[in-house]
Amino acid sequence: MMSIMPAAPEAGAAPPSVPRTAEELAALEARYRPFLGAAAWRGMHVDEPRWSRYSHTLKNRIRAAGTAAWLETQDRLVRAAALDGTALDGLLPANPELTAMVLARSIGAAGSDPVIELVAECHRRALVLASEAAADGRPVDINLIAVLQDVITESQATYTVTTEEGVNVEVDLPKRQYKPVSNYLPLQGGGLAVFAPAGRIAEEMDRLTGEFGSAVFAGMYPAAQAAYAHYALTAIHPFADGNGRLARTIASIFLFRAVGLPLLIFADQWPAYYQAVAVAHERSEPQALTDHIAAASIGAMDPAANLMAPRPPRPGR
């Protein structure tokens, strides 16, 4: 049995720990650590006074600016989240100036950029569907996750993988199905990040959606819900590609419900984001990821409120 992995962030041969036989593959799959239940995240601390302060300011600005201004602001934040989220998955280079343009310039001017239209449009559409699901109170179930995954990867025909020989190749991207073979991610410090084996994906996804519907999960703070959803989906890695974008899209549903904005992680926040994700998975310590998601949500509320702030009159008016 041949295993394939997402291509490493940096060029070079695959680490020596890549499985080369069925026995080595089975041993590596056995290292998968199933994601924890929501009860393990119930005690996560969130700076609720700070969150509430920014949320209150945003709500006041929405009331003062009106529905049209709010919808335009939402659109800008969703486009920015799609752009930076696509770059996070390595499909285009980080471009803080372009993100700033999306937030600052008119929607038509930003939307006409071919990079956004051709590369990030599918992610944007998935975020819009996530916001609609949040507004409708739709449960986060297998069907919704499948739809969002289909939209996220709609423009992709192939994806890059690394064989056990250390060669990067393009292969067809499986559609409308869980990953058909197990995948692993080379770590910068050596070794491999282990995800759920292909044969366990269905049961793990059923377990996750059960957690989403539990009373324990319902009682968690929105930032903790978003962080937990992100953690569990990246632990499972249910699809051949697009798992990072999917995790951030699903996490966004719980933030849309709370404040009407997606999870937006700016390029200068990526190192802290990667570290928080790694700590949650490798040490089963969820507080750092919860803190990061909460800070990122506040970081989206702040520019959204500023975009709707009253502008001083121009000279001579």
Stockholm file with secondary structure:
# STOCKHOLM 1.0

chainA/1-317         MMSIMPAAPEAGAAPPSVPRTAEELAALEARYRPFLGAAAWRGMHVDEPRWSRYSHTLKNRIRAAGTAAWLETQDRLVRAAALDGTALDGLLPANPELTAMVLARSIGAAGSDPVIELVAECHRRALVLASEAAADGRPVDINLIAVLQDVITESQATYTVTTEEGVNVEVDLPKRQYKPVSNYLPLQGGGLAVFAPAGRIAEEMDRLTGEFGSAVFAGMYPAAQAAYAHYALTAIHPFADGNGRLARTIASIFLFRAVGLPLLIFADQWPAYYQAVAVAHERSEPQALTDHIAAASIGAMDPAANLMAPRPPRPGR
#=GR chainA/1-317 SS CCCCEECCSSCSCCCTTSCCSHHHHHHHHTTCCCCCCGGGGTTCCCCHHHHHHHHHHHHHHHHHHCHHHHHHHHHHHHHHHHHHHHHHTTSSCCCHHHHHHHHHSCHHHHHTCHHIIIIIHHHHHHHHHHHHHHHHTCCCCHHHHHHHHHHHTTTCSEEEEECTTSCEEEEECCCSSCCSSCCEEECTTSSEEECCCGGGHHHHHHHHHHHHTSHHHHTSCHHHHHHHHHHHHHHHCCSSSCHHHHHHHHHHHHHHHHHSCCCCCCGGGHHHHHHHHHHHHHSCCCHHHHHHHHHHHHHHHHHHHHHTSCCCCCTTC
#=GC SS_cons         CCCCEECCSSCSCCCTTSCCSHHHHHHHHTTCCCCCCGGGGTTCCCCHHHHHHHHHHHHHHHHHHCHHHHHHHHHHHHHHHHHHHHHHTTSSCCCHHHHHHHHHSCHHHHHTCHHIIIIIHHHHHHHHHHHHHHHHTCCCCHHHHHHHHHHHTTTCSEEEEECTTSCEEEEECCCSSCCSSCCEEECTTSSEEECCCGGGHHHHHHHHHHHHTSHHHHTSCHHHHHHHHHHHHHHHCCSSSCHHHHHHHHHHHHHHHHHSCCCCCCGGGHHHHHHHHHHHHHSCCCHHHHHHHHHHHHHHHHHHHHHTSCCCCCTTC
//
